[in-house]
C-alpha cells in the first residue's frame, strides 16, 4: 500500500514552523535543512531567498511531515486556505490534548477538542502559520 505524507509550503517561515512543530512532537529532522542557495541555478537569488528552505522533514510516528518555502522571484505564490488539513491520530486522549494545546497555541480554534456525536474525541484548528490541523482520537483506532 502506498504511504501518504503531508507536504506543506510556507512563505519564508518553513524553518520557524518546523522548529515549532519539533518542539511539540519531539524528535529530530531527517537529514539537514536544505536551503535554496545550495541548489544549482540559484546564484542570482537574493540572500533572503537563498536562506529559504528547499526541503525539511520531521518524523512523527511512522510518518514524515515535510515542507519547503516558496521562492517569489521564481513566480511562486502562497495562498493559505482551508483546503488541506493534517490529521493526527494520537494513541491516547492525553496525547490528543497535549498535541491540540501545543499546536493550536497562537492559532485559531475551529472546533474545541471534545467528545463528538460520532463517538470520537476530536478538534480542529488553524495554527499560527496558517496550517490546518485535525486531532482525532478513538480508542478503536489504536487497537
QUINOR-V904075 format. One record per run of one state. SS is the DSSP state (hx for helix, st for strand, lp for the rest). FROM is the first residue (numbers start at 1). TO is the last residue. If there is no record, write none. Layout:
# QUINOR-V904075
ss | from | to
SS | FROM | TO
SS | FROM | TO
This chain:
# QUINOR-V904075
ss | from | to
lp | 1 | 6
st | 7 | 10
lp | 11 | 13
hx | 14 | 25
lp | 26 | 28
st | 29 | 29
lp | 30 | 33
st | 34 | 35
hx | 36 | 38
lp | 39 | 46
hx | 47 | 50
lp | 51 | 52
st | 53 | 60
lp | 61 | 62
st | 63 | 69
lp | 70 | 71
hx | 72 | 74
lp | 75 | 84
st | 85 | 88
lp | 89 | 92
hx | 93 | 104
lp | 105 | 107
st | 108 | 115
lp | 116 | 120
st | 121 | 126
lp | 127 | 131
st | 132 | 137
lp | 138 | 138
hx | 139 | 142
lp | 143 | 143
